[in-house]
Amino acid sequence: MSAPQNDRGDRLGRRNLLRSSGMGVLALGALAGGGTMVSGVRPAEANAINDQAILNFALNLEYLEAEYYLLATTGQGLPATATTGSNGPTGGVTGGRQVNFSIPAVQQYANEIAQDEMNHVDFLRSALGAAAVSEPTLDLVNSFNTLAQAAGLGESFDPFASDLNFLIGAFIFEDVGVTAYHGAASRIHDKQILTAAAGILGTEAYHASEVRLLLFQMNQDPVTEAISALRATLSGTADDQGVVLNRAANIVPTDENGLAFARDFRQVLNIVYGAAGATKGLFFPNGITR
């Protein structure tokens, strides 16, 4: 199976949206928490976060998602031209392989998401231009094993072993992406920037709902509850839910107002690093690239 190809027309259309609104590297600038101050981040760290740095933070997360889905669907990760950056060569990816899908529908969903995530990488790199950072060192082996142990799911976990395992691995990422983009919304001032961010948030929400629905249909509520509880513990607040709530389907996790949960920069890092206040770890063994 060959890797999906980017739609050049769609890519240029999104790039023109950025340029026509005068965004440049300000596009989605508040993604991780906004402006020069980010809730939950130490003052010294917050002062170092300008619009360009925050956009690169988003790119780090999209690198992770794109590599996961592309490896699962094609056995090949992002092309080298989509991983190099201003800070040097790519850090490389440990683990990952093509999933031997047994359910055609799941394979089709996976292919669609892989294309979207690759487009997100291209979109952010286009906005950053020469300032785009390279792909960080990513770990798709020890990260999942550590998470499995922390969530009480066993000593190891291979997300590339089956359709079900792939969906459980995807569940870990997608809800985090939705909460990260929602966390940015209140700090985005330019309406065109907000529109672009809302478009990516919507895509991530569609992905998350696909994955959550499939896991619900596969009776995986105990697994999703364990992962959800771990993510909430790492972020430090009740901002997560499994696919079953009060003994009923919970495909769309929301607060008491029916709104998707939101996370700031530090809360997202706590989850992807696997520890509160950590500077590296789990999926990013050397930290994100800056």
C-alpha positions as protocol buffer text, in pm:
chain_id: "A"
residue {
  index: 1
  type: MET
  ca { x: 0 y: 0 z: 0 }
}
residue {
  index: 2
  type: SER
  ca { x: 142 y: 337 z: -95 }
}
residue {
  index: 3
  type: ALA
  ca { x: 133 y: 642 z: 128 }
}
residue {
  index: 4
  type: PRO
  ca { x: -160 y: 881 z: 67 }
}
residue {
  index: 5
  type: GLN
  ca { x: -75 y: 1189 z: -136 }
}
residue {
  index: 6
  type: ASN
  ca { x: -148 y: 1547 z: -32 }
}
residue {
  index: 7
  type: ASP
  ca { x: -416 y: 1742 z: -220 }
}
residue {
  index: 8
  type: ARG
  ca { x: -211 y: 2034 z: -355 }
}
residue {
  index: 9
  type: GLY
  ca { x: -515 y: 2248 z: -421 }
}
residue {
  index: 10
  type: ASP
  ca { x: -642 y: 2209 z: -66 }
}
residue {
  index: 11
  type: ARG
  ca { x: -293 y: 2274 z: 69 }
}
residue {
  index: 12
  type: LEU
  ca { x: -255 y: 2596 z: -128 }
}
residue {
  index: 13
  type: GLY
  ca { x: -602 y: 2708 z: -32 }
}
residue {
  index: 14
  type: ARG
  ca { x: -523 y: 2685 z: 338 }
}
residue {
  index: 15
  type: ARG
  ca { x: -185 y: 2852 z: 287 }
}
residue {
  index: 16
  type: ASN
  ca { x: -356 y: 3141 z: 108 }
}
residue {
  index: 17
  type: LEU
  ca { x: -600 y: 3178 z: 396 }
}
residue {
  index: 18
  type: LEU
  ca { x: -307 y: 3239 z: 627 }
}
residue {
  index: 19
  type: ARG
  ca { x: -140 y: 3489 z: 398 }
}
residue {
  index: 20
  type: SER
  ca { x: -455 y: 3679 z: 303 }
}
residue {
  index: 21
  type: SER
  ca { x: -533 y: 3745 z: 668 }
}
residue {
  index: 22
  type: GLY
  ca { x: -179 y: 3864 z: 739 }
}
residue {
  index: 23
  type: MET
  ca { x: -119 y: 3583 z: 986 }
}
residue {
  index: 24
  type: GLY
  ca { x: 216 y: 3443 z: 881 }
}
residue {
  index: 25
  type: VAL
  ca { x: 352 y: 3268 z: 1188 }
}
residue {
  index: 26
  type: LEU
  ca { x: 64 y: 3405 z: 1397 }
}
residue {
  index: 27
  type: ALA
  ca { x: -167 y: 3143 z: 1252 }
}
residue {
  index: 28
  type: LEU
  ca { x: -323 y: 2944 z: 1535 }
}
residue {
  index: 29
  type: GLY
  ca { x: -79 y: 3129 z: 1759 }
}
residue {
  index: 30
  type: ALA
  ca { x: -286 y: 3070 z: 2070 }
}
residue {
  index: 31
  type: LEU
  ca { x: -313 y: 2696 z: 2011 }
}
residue {
  index: 32
  type: ALA
  ca { x: -131 y: 2591 z: 2324 }
}
residue {
  index: 33
  type: GLY
  ca { x: -266 y: 2859 z: 2551 }
}
residue {
  index: 34
  type: GLY
  ca { x: -231 y: 3197 z: 2386 }
}
residue {
  index: 35
  type: GLY
  ca { x: -29 y: 3513 z: 2354 }
}
residue {
  index: 36
  type: THR
  ca { x: 276 y: 3545 z: 2575 }
}
residue {
  index: 37
  type: MET
  ca { x: 108 y: 3410 z: 2886 }
}
residue {
  index: 38
  type: VAL
  ca { x: -9 y: 3052 z: 2908 }
}
residue {
  index: 39
  type: SER
  ca { x: -226 y: 2930 z: 3193 }
}
residue {
  index: 40
  type: GLY
  ca { x: -55 y: 2667 z: 3402 }
}
residue {
  index: 41
  type: VAL
  ca { x: 296 y: 2747 z: 3278 }
}
residue {
  index: 42
  type: ARG
  ca { x: 564 y: 2898 z: 3501 }
}
residue {
  index: 43
  type: PRO
  ca { x: 618 y: 3275 z: 3434 }
}
residue {
  index: 44
  type: ALA
  ca { x: 969 y: 3229 z: 3292 }
}
residue {
  index: 45
  type: GLU
  ca { x: 846 y: 2956 z: 3057 }
}
residue {
  index: 46
  type: ALA
  ca { x: 541 y: 3159 z: 2957 }
}
residue {
  index: 47
  type: ASN
  ca { x: 751 y: 3463 z: 2864 }
}
residue {
  index: 48
  type: ALA
  ca { x: 950 y: 3247 z: 2622 }
}
residue {
  index: 49
  type: ILE
  ca { x: 634 y: 3140 z: 2438 }
}
residue {
  index: 50
  type: ASN
  ca { x: 568 y: 3374 z: 2147 }
}
residue {
  index: 51
  type: ASP
  ca { x: 332 y: 3308 z: 1860 }
}
residue {
  index: 52
  type: GLN
  ca { x: 597 y: 3128 z: 1657 }
}
residue {
  index: 53
  type: ALA
  ca { x: 692 y: 2901 z: 1947 }
}
residue {
  index: 54
  type: ILE
  ca { x: 331 y: 2811 z: 2013 }
}
residue {
  index: 55
  type: LEU
  ca { x: 270 y: 2726 z: 1650 }
}
residue {
  index: 56
  type: ASN
  ca { x: 573 y: 2498 z: 1662 }
}
residue {
  index: 57
  type: PHE
  ca { x: 428 y: 2337 z: 1973 }
}
residue {
  index: 58
  type: ALA
  ca { x: 121 y: 2249 z: 1768 }
}
residue {
  index: 59
  type: LEU
  ca { x: 345 y: 2110 z: 1493 }
}
residue {
  index: 60
  type: ASN
  ca { x: 515 y: 1879 z: 1744 }
}
residue {
  index: 61
  type: LEU
  ca { x: 180 y: 1724 z: 1834 }
}
residue {
  index: 62
  type: GLU
  ca { x: 78 y: 1688 z: 1471 }
}
residue {
  index: 63
  type: TYR
  ca { x: 409 y: 1515 z: 1391 }
}
residue {
  index: 64
  type: LEU
  ca { x: 322 y: 1255 z: 1655 }
}
residue {
  index: 65
  type: GLU
  ca { x: -28 y: 1192 z: 1526 }
}
residue {
  index: 66
  type: ALA
  ca { x: 75 y: 1183 z: 1161 }
}
residue {
  index: 67
  type: GLU
  ca { x: 353 y: 932 z: 1224 }
}
residue {
  index: 68
  type: TYR
  ca { x: 122 y: 706 z: 1423 }
}
residue {
  index: 69
  type: TYR
  ca { x: -149 y: 693 z: 1157 }
}
residue {
  index: 70
  type: LEU
  ca { x: 81 y: 678 z: 856 }
}
residue {
  index: 71
  type: LEU
  ca { x: 285 y: 393 z: 1001 }
}
residue {
  index: 72
  type: ALA
  ca { x: -33 y: 205 z: 1091 }
}
residue {
  index: 73
  type: THR
  ca { x: -186 y: 245 z: 744 }
}
residue {
  index: 74
  type: THR
  ca { x: 114 y: 233 z: 512 }
}
residue {
  index: 75
  type: GLY
  ca { x: 412 y: 110 z: 711 }
}
residue {
  index: 76
  type: GLN
  ca { x: 588 y: 434 z: 617 }
}
residue {
  index: 77
  type: GLY
  ca { x: 608 y: 756 z: 814 }
}
residue {
  index: 78
  type: LEU
  ca { x: 622 y: 1115 z: 700 }
}
residue {
  index: 79
  type: PRO
  ca { x: 855 y: 1187 z: 406 }
}
residue {
  index: 80
  type: ALA
  ca { x: 1189 y: 1347 z: 497 }
}
residue {
  index: 81
  type: THR
  ca { x: 1084 y: 1670 z: 329 }
}
residue {
  index: 82
  type: ALA
  ca { x: 806 y: 1706 z: 587 }
}
residue {
  index: 83
  type: THR
  ca { x: 1019 y: 1650 z: 898 }
}
residue {
  index: 84
  type: THR
  ca { x: 1330 y: 1870 z: 870 }
}
residue {
  index: 85
  type: GLY
  ca { x: 1334 y: 2214 z: 1022 }
}
residue {
  index: 86
  type: SER
  ca { x: 1514 y: 2519 z: 1150 }
}
residue {
  index: 87
  type: ASN
  ca { x: 1673 y: 2342 z: 1445 }
}
residue {
  index: 88
  type: GLY
  ca { x: 1839 y: 2058 z: 1256 }
}
residue {
  index: 89
  type: PRO
  ca { x: 1757 y: 1706 z: 1132 }
}
residue {
  index: 90
  type: THR
  ca { x: 1464 y: 1498 z: 1249 }
}
residue {
  index: 91
  type: GLY
  ca { x: 1499 y: 1307 z: 1574 }
}
residue {
  index: 92
  type: GLY
  ca { x: 1361 y: 983 z: 1430 }
}
residue {
  index: 93
  type: VAL
  ca { x: 1076 y: 750 z: 1525 }
}
residue {
  index: 94
  type: THR
  ca { x: 1111 y: 435 z: 1737 }
}
residue {
  index: 95
  type: GLY
  ca { x: 855 y: 165 z: 1663 }
}
residue {
  index: 96
  type: GLY
  ca { x: 548 y: 159 z: 1446 }
}
residue {
  index: 97
  type: ARG
  ca { x: 451 y: -69 z: 1160 }
}
residue {
  index: 98
  type: GLN
  ca { x: 162 y: -135 z: 926 }
}
residue {
  index: 99
  type: VAL
  ca { x: -142 y: -285 z: 1096 }
}
residue {
  index: 100
  type: ASN
  ca { x: -280 y: -603 z: 944 }
}
residue {
  index: 101
  type: PHE
  ca { x: -636 y: -473 z: 946 }
}
residue {
  index: 102
  type: SER
  ca { x: -908 y: -738 z: 952 }
}
residue {
  index: 103
  type: ILE
  ca { x: -1204 y: -497 z: 945 }
}
residue {
  index: 104
  type: PRO
  ca { x: -1225 y: -306 z: 613 }
}
residue {
  index: 105
  type: ALA
  ca { x: -1423 y: -18 z: 764 }
}
residue {
  index: 106
  type: VAL
  ca { x: -1161 y: 42 z: 1033 }
}
residue {
  index: 107
  type: GLN
  ca { x: -889 y: 44 z: 768 }
}
residue {
  index: 108
  type: GLN
  ca { x: -1080 y: 304 z: 567 }
}
residue {
  index: 109
  type: TYR
  ca { x: -1127 y: 522 z: 876 }
}
residue {
  index: 110
  type: ALA
  ca { x: -756 y: 490 z: 952 }
}
residue {
  index: 111
  type: ASN
  ca { x: -659 y: 591 z: 597 }
}
residue {
  index: 112
  type: GLU
  ca { x: -882 y: 898 z: 613 }
}
residue {
  index: 113
  type: ILE
  ca { x: -740 y: 1012 z: 946 }
}
residue {
  index: 114
  type: ALA
  ca { x: -383 y: 953 z: 826 }
}
residue {
  index: 115
  type: GLN
  ca { x: -445 y: 1186 z: 531 }
}
residue {
  index: 116
  type: ASP
  ca { x: -593 y: 1453 z: 757 }
}
residue {
  index: 117
  type: GLU
  ca { x: -304 y: 1441 z: 1003 }
}
residue {
  index: 118
  type: MET
  ca { x: -47 y: 1459 z: 726 }
}
residue {
  index: 119
  type: ASN
  ca { x: -233 y: 1762 z: 589 }
}
residue {
  index: 120
  type: HIS
  ca { x: -220 y: 1923 z: 935 }
}
residue {
  index: 121
  type: VAL
  ca { x: 158 y: 1885 z: 938 }
}
residue {
  index: 122
  type: ASP
  ca { x: 180 y: 2042 z: 594 }
}
residue {
  index: 123
  type: PHE
  ca { x: -58 y: 2322 z: 696 }
}
residue {
  index: 124
  type: LEU
  ca { x: 142 y: 2421 z: 1004 }
}
residue {
  index: 125
  type: ARG
  ca { x: 478 y: 2392 z: 828 }
}
residue {
  index: 126
  type: SER
  ca { x: 347 y: 2617 z: 550 }
}
residue {
  index: 127
  type: ALA
  ca { x: 238 y: 2877 z: 805 }
}
residue {
  index: 128
  type: LEU
  ca { x: 576 y: 2871 z: 981 }
}
residue {
  index: 129
  type: GLY
  ca { x: 789 y: 2864 z: 668 }
}
residue {
  index: 130
  type: ALA
  ca { x: 1161 y: 2857 z: 747 }
}
residue {
  index: 131
  type: ALA
  ca { x: 1084 y: 2882 z: 1119 }
}
residue {
  index: 132
  type: ALA
  ca { x: 924 y: 2537 z: 1134 }
}
residue {
  index: 133
  type: VAL
  ca { x: 1107 y: 2308 z: 1375 }
}
residue {
  index: 134
  type: SER
  ca { x: 1209 y: 1958 z: 1277 }
}
residue {
  index: 135
  type: GLU
  ca { x: 1028 y: 1649 z: 1394 }
}
residue {
  index: 136
  type: PRO
  ca { x: 1132 y: 1555 z: 1749 }
}
residue {
  index: 137
  type: THR
  ca { x: 1245 y: 1212 z: 1862 }
}
residue {
  index: 138
  type: LEU
  ca { x: 926 y: 1006 z: 1891 }
}
residue {
  index: 139
  type: ASP
  ca { x: 878 y: 679 z: 2078 }
}
residue {
  index: 140
  type: LEU
  ca { x: 587 y: 454 z: 1980 }
}
residue {
  index: 141
  type: VAL
  ca { x: 708 y: 154 z: 2181 }
}
residue {
  index: 142
  type: ASN
  ca { x: 810 y: 236 z: 2537 }
}
residue {
  index: 143
  type: SER
  ca { x: 547 y: 509 z: 2552 }
}
residue {
  index: 144
  type: PHE
  ca { x: 258 y: 269 z: 2505 }
}
residue {
  index: 145
  type: ASN
  ca { x: 411 y: 11 z: 2737 }
}
residue {
  index: 146
  type: THR
  ca { x: 448 y: 271 z: 3011 }
}
residue {
  index: 147
  type: LEU
  ca { x: 93 y: 395 z: 2961 }
}
residue {
  index: 148
  type: ALA
  ca { x: -44 y: 41 z: 2977 }
}
residue {
  index: 149
  type: GLN
  ca { x: 127 y: -17 z: 3309 }
}
residue {
  index: 150
  type: ALA
  ca { x: 18 y: 319 z: 3451 }
}
residue {
  index: 151
  type: ALA
  ca { x: -344 y: 260 z: 3346 }
}
residue {
  index: 152
  type: GLY
  ca { x: -344 y: -93 z: 3488 }
}
residue {
  index: 153
  type: LEU
  ca { x: -389 y: -256 z: 3147 }
}
residue {
  index: 154
  type: GLY
  ca { x: -90 y: -490 z: 3165 }
}
residue {
  index: 155
  type: GLU
  ca { x: 287 y: -485 z: 3130 }
}
residue {
  index: 156
  type: SER
  ca { x: 293 y: -397 z: 2761 }
}
residue {
  index: 157
  type: PHE
  ca { x: 71 y: -277 z: 2478 }
}
residue {
  index: 158
  type: ASP
  ca { x: 129 y: -288 z: 2102 }
}
residue {
  index: 159
  type: PRO
  ca { x: -110 y: -52 z: 1918 }
}
residue {
  index: 160
  type: PHE
  ca { x: -7 y: -197 z: 1583 }
}
residue {
  index: 161
  type: ALA
  ca { x: -102 y: -557 z: 1664 }
}
residue {
  index: 162
  type: SER
  ca { x: -469 y: -546 z: 1561 }
}
residue {
  index: 163
  type: ASP
  ca { x: -764 y: -330 z: 1463 }
}
residue {
  index: 164
  type: LEU
  ca { x: -871 y: -303 z: 1826 }
}
residue {
  index: 165
  type: ASN
  ca { x: -527 y: -214 z: 1955 }
}
residue {
  index: 166
  type: PHE
  ca { x: -492 y: 50 z: 1685 }
}
residue {
  index: 167
  type: LEU
  ca { x: -818 y: 213 z: 1793 }
}
residue {
  index: 168
  type: ILE
  ca { x: -714 y: 212 z: 2157 }
}
residue {
  index: 169
  type: GLY
  ca { x: -388 y: 381 z: 2061 }
}
residue {
  index: 170
  type: ALA
  ca { x: -580 y: 638 z: 1855 }
}
residue {
  index: 171
  type: PHE
  ca { x: -811 y: 704 z: 2152 }
}
residue {
  index: 172
  type: ILE
  ca { x: -510 y: 823 z: 2351 }
}
residue {
  index: 173
  type: PHE
  ca { x: -431 y: 1095 z: 2095 }
}
residue {
  index: 174
  type: GLU
  ca { x: -758 y: 1224 z: 1957 }
}
residue {
  index: 175
  type: ASP
  ca { x: -930 y: 1348 z: 2271 }
}
residue {
  index: 176
  type: VAL
  ca { x: -611 y: 1531 z: 2371 }
}
residue {
  index: 177
  type: GLY
  ca { x: -604 y: 1711 z: 2035 }
}
residue {
  index: 178
  type: VAL
  ca { x: -962 y: 1832 z: 2076 }
}
residue {
  index: 179
  type: THR
  ca { x: -898 y: 1968 z: 2424 }
}
residue {
  index: 180
  type: ALA
  ca { x: -578 y: 2145 z: 2312 }
}
residue {
  index: 181
  type: TYR
  ca { x: -751 y: 2334 z: 2031 }
}
residue {
  index: 182
  type: HIS
  ca { x: -1046 y: 2424 z: 2252 }
}
residue {
  index: 183
  type: GLY
  ca { x: -805 y: 2555 z: 2513 }
}
residue {
  index: 184
  type: ALA
  ca { x: -677 y: 2803 z: 2254 }
}
residue {
  index: 185
  type: ALA
  ca { x: -1011 y: 2945 z: 2144 }
}
residue {
  index: 186
  type: SER
  ca { x: -1058 y: 3213 z: 2409 }
}
residue {
  index: 187
  type: ARG
  ca { x: -709 y: 3354 z: 2343 }
}
residue {
  index: 188
  type: ILE
  ca { x: -738 y: 3394 z: 1966 }
}
residue {
  index: 189
  type: HIS
  ca { x: -830 y: 3751 z: 1870 }
}
residue {
  index: 190
  type: ASP
  ca { x: -816 y: 3751 z: 1490 }
}
residue {
  index: 191
  type: LYS
  ca { x: -1141 y: 3606 z: 1354 }
}
residue {
  index: 192
  type: GLN
  ca { x: -970 y: 3443 z: 1059 }
}
residue {
  index: 193
  type: ILE
  ca { x: -720 y: 3276 z: 1290 }
}
residue {
  index: 194
  type: LEU
  ca { x: -1009 y: 3157 z: 1504 }
}
residue {
  index: 195
  type: THR
  ca { x: -1183 y: 3020 z: 1195 }
}
residue {
  index: 196
  type: ALA
  ca { x: -872 y: 2825 z: 1093 }
}
residue {
  index: 197
  type: ALA
  ca { x: -830 y: 2687 z: 1445 }
}
residue {
  index: 198
  type: ALA
  ca { x: -1197 y: 2594 z: 1461 }
}
residue {
  index: 199
  type: GLY
  ca { x: -1157 y: 2401 z: 1136 }
}
residue {
  index: 200
  type: ILE
  ca { x: -875 y: 2188 z: 1277 }
}
residue {
  index: 201
  type: LEU
  ca { x: -1062 y: 2141 z: 1606 }
}
residue {
  index: 202
  type: GLY
  ca { x: -1363 y: 2019 z: 1411 }
}
residue {
  index: 203
  type: THR
  ca { x: -1152 y: 1768 z: 1222 }
}
residue {
  index: 204
  type: GLU
  ca { x: -996 y: 1635 z: 1542 }
}
residue {
  index: 205
  type: ALA
  ca { x: -1342 y: 1611 z: 1701 }
}
residue {
  index: 206
  type: TYR
  ca { x: -1470 y: 1407 z: 1407 }
}
residue {
  index: 207
  type: HIS
  ca { x: -1171 y: 1174 z: 1444 }
}
residue {
  index: 208
  type: ALA
  ca { x: -1226 y: 1138 z: 1815 }
}
residue {
  index: 209
  type: SER
  ca { x: -1595 y: 1056 z: 1770 }
}
residue {
  index: 210
  type: GLU
  ca { x: -1518 y: 791 z: 1508 }
}
residue {
  index: 211
  type: VAL
  ca { x: -1271 y: 622 z: 1740 }
}
residue {
  index: 212
  type: ARG
  ca { x: -1492 y: 652 z: 2049 }
}
residue {
  index: 213
  type: LEU
  ca { x: -1796 y: 509 z: 1870 }
}
residue {
  index: 214
  type: LEU
  ca { x: -1602 y: 209 z: 1742 }
}
residue {
  index: 215
  type: LEU
  ca { x: -1459 y: 137 z: 2087 }
}
residue {
  index: 216
  type: PHE
  ca { x: -1806 y: 164 z: 2240 }
}
residue {
  index: 217
  type: GLN
  ca { x: -1940 y: -85 z: 1985 }
}
residue {
  index: 218
  type: MET
  ca { x: -1650 y: -317 z: 2073 }
}
residue {
  index: 219
  type: ASN
  ca { x: -1740 y: -299 z: 2443 }
}
residue {
  index: 220
  type: GLN
  ca { x: -1413 y: -133 z: 2538 }
}
residue {
  index: 221
  type: ASP
  ca { x: -1556 y: 99 z: 2804 }
}
residue {
  index: 222
  type: PRO
  ca { x: -1334 y: -41 z: 3084 }
}
residue {
  index: 223
  type: VAL
  ca { x: -1019 y: 28 z: 2878 }
}
residue {
  index: 224
  type: THR
  ca { x: -1128 y: 379 z: 2779 }
}
residue {
  index: 225
  type: GLU
  ca { x: -1222 y: 454 z: 3140 }
}
residue {
  index: 226
  type: ALA
  ca { x: -876 y: 352 z: 3261 }
}
residue {
  index: 227
  type: ILE
  ca { x: -703 y: 568 z: 2998 }
}
residue {
  index: 228
  type: SER
  ca { x: -940 y: 857 z: 3063 }
}
residue {
  index: 229
  type: ALA
  ca { x: -875 y: 844 z: 3438 }
}
residue {
  index: 230
  type: LEU
  ca { x: -499 y: 846 z: 3378 }
}
residue {
  index: 231
  type: ARG
  ca { x: -521 y: 1147 z: 3144 }
}
residue {
  index: 232
  type: ALA
  ca { x: -732 y: 1337 z: 3397 }
}
residue {
  index: 233
  type: THR
  ca { x: -482 y: 1259 z: 3671 }
}
residue {
  index: 234
  type: LEU
  ca { x: -192 y: 1382 z: 3458 }
}
residue {
  index: 235
  type: SER
  ca { x: -369 y: 1703 z: 3355 }
}
residue {
  index: 236
  type: GLY
  ca { x: -468 y: 1764 z: 3717 }
}
residue {
  index: 237
  type: THR
  ca { x: -843 y: 1817 z: 3674 }
}
residue {
  index: 238
  type: ALA
  ca { x: -1163 y: 1634 z: 3585 }
}
residue {
  index: 239
  type: ASP
  ca { x: -1140 y: 1697 z: 3211 }
}
residue {
  index: 240
  type: ASP
  ca { x: -1183 y: 1353 z: 3060 }
}
residue {
  index: 241
  type: GLN
  ca { x: -1441 y: 1075 z: 3017 }
}
residue {
  index: 242
  type: GLY
  ca { x: -1455 y: 721 z: 2882 }
}
residue {
  index: 243
  type: VAL
  ca { x: -1701 y: 602 z: 2618 }
}
residue {
  index: 244
  type: VAL
  ca { x: -1960 y: 508 z: 2882 }
}
residue {
  index: 245
  type: LEU
  ca { x: -2096 y: 746 z: 3143 }
}
residue {
  index: 246
  type: ASN
  ca { x: -2370 y: 664 z: 3393 }
}
residue {
  index: 247
  type: ARG
  ca { x: -2416 y: 328 z: 3217 }
}
residue {
  index: 248
  type: ALA
  ca { x: -2498 y: 495 z: 2884 }
}
residue {
  index: 249
  type: ALA
  ca { x: -2307 y: 569 z: 2565 }
}
residue {
  index: 250
  type: ASN
  ca { x: -2076 y: 870 z: 2595 }
}
residue {
  index: 251
  type: ILE
  ca { x: -1942 y: 924 z: 2246 }
}
residue {
  index: 252
  type: VAL
  ca { x: -1908 y: 1300 z: 2295 }
}
residue {
  index: 253
  type: PRO
  ca { x: -1730 y: 1381 z: 2625 }
}
residue {
  index: 254
  type: THR
  ca { x: -1854 y: 1714 z: 2760 }
}
residue {
  index: 255
  type: ASP
  ca { x: -1880 y: 1920 z: 3078 }
}
residue {
  index: 256
  type: GLU
  ca { x: -2207 y: 2009 z: 3252 }
}
residue {
  index: 257
  type: ASN
  ca { x: -2275 y: 2271 z: 2985 }
}
residue {
  index: 258
  type: GLY
  ca { x: -2237 y: 2027 z: 2697 }
}
residue {
  index: 259
  type: LEU
  ca { x: -1902 y: 2178 z: 2597 }
}
residue {
  index: 260
  type: ALA
  ca { x: -1590 y: 1987 z: 2497 }
}
residue {
  index: 261
  type: PHE
  ca { x: -1317 y: 1994 z: 2760 }
}
residue {
  index: 262
  type: ALA
  ca { x: -1021 y: 2231 z: 2721 }
}
residue {
  index: 263
  type: ARG
  ca { x: -656 y: 2196 z: 2825 }
}
residue {
  index: 264
  type: ASP
  ca { x: -375 y: 2448 z: 2840 }
}
residue {
  index: 265
  type: PHE
  ca { x: -14 y: 2409 z: 2727 }
}
residue {
  index: 266
  type: ARG
  ca { x: 111 y: 2256 z: 3052 }
}
residue {
  index: 267
  type: GLN
  ca { x: -177 y: 2011 z: 3086 }
}
residue {
  index: 268
  type: VAL
  ca { x: -119 y: 1878 z: 2734 }
}
residue {
  index: 269
  type: LEU
  ca { x: 252 y: 1834 z: 2802 }
}
residue {
  index: 270
  type: ASN
  ca { x: 177 y: 1651 z: 3127 }
}
residue {
  index: 271
  type: ILE
  ca { x: -15 y: 1392 z: 2927 }
}
residue {
  index: 272
  type: VAL
  ca { x: 224 y: 1344 z: 2634 }
}
residue {
  index: 273
  type: TYR
  ca { x: 528 y: 1342 z: 2869 }
}
residue {
  index: 274
  type: GLY
  ca { x: 355 y: 1112 z: 3117 }
}
residue {
  index: 275
  type: ALA
  ca { x: 422 y: 1319 z: 3432 }
}
residue {
  index: 276
  type: ALA
  ca { x: 312 y: 1650 z: 3579 }
}
residue {
  index: 277
  type: GLY
  ca { x: 575 y: 1920 z: 3531 }
}
residue {
  index: 278
  type: ALA
  ca { x: 803 y: 1696 z: 3321 }
}
residue {
  index: 279
  type: THR
  ca { x: 1023 y: 1845 z: 3048 }
}
residue {
  index: 280
  type: LYS
  ca { x: 1041 y: 1526 z: 2843 }
}
residue {
  index: 281
  type: GLY
  ca { x: 925 y: 1166 z: 2841 }
}
residue {
  index: 282
  type: LEU
  ca { x: 679 y: 910 z: 2707 }
}
residue {
  index: 283
  type: PHE
  ca { x: 605 y: 994 z: 2341 }
}
residue {
  index: 284
  type: PHE
  ca { x: 873 y: 1268 z: 2339 }
}
residue {
  index: 285
  type: PRO
  ca { x: 1176 y: 1111 z: 2514 }
}
residue {
  index: 286
  type: ASN
  ca { x: 1391 y: 1417 z: 2442 }
}
residue {
  index: 287
  type: GLY
  ca { x: 1107 y: 1667 z: 2473 }
}
residue {
  index: 288
  type: ILE
  ca { x: 937 y: 1862 z: 2199 }
}
residue {
  index: 289
  type: THR
  ca { x: 1151 y: 2057 z: 1953 }
}
residue {
  index: 290
  type: ARG
  ca { x: 1156 y: 2434 z: 1994 }
}
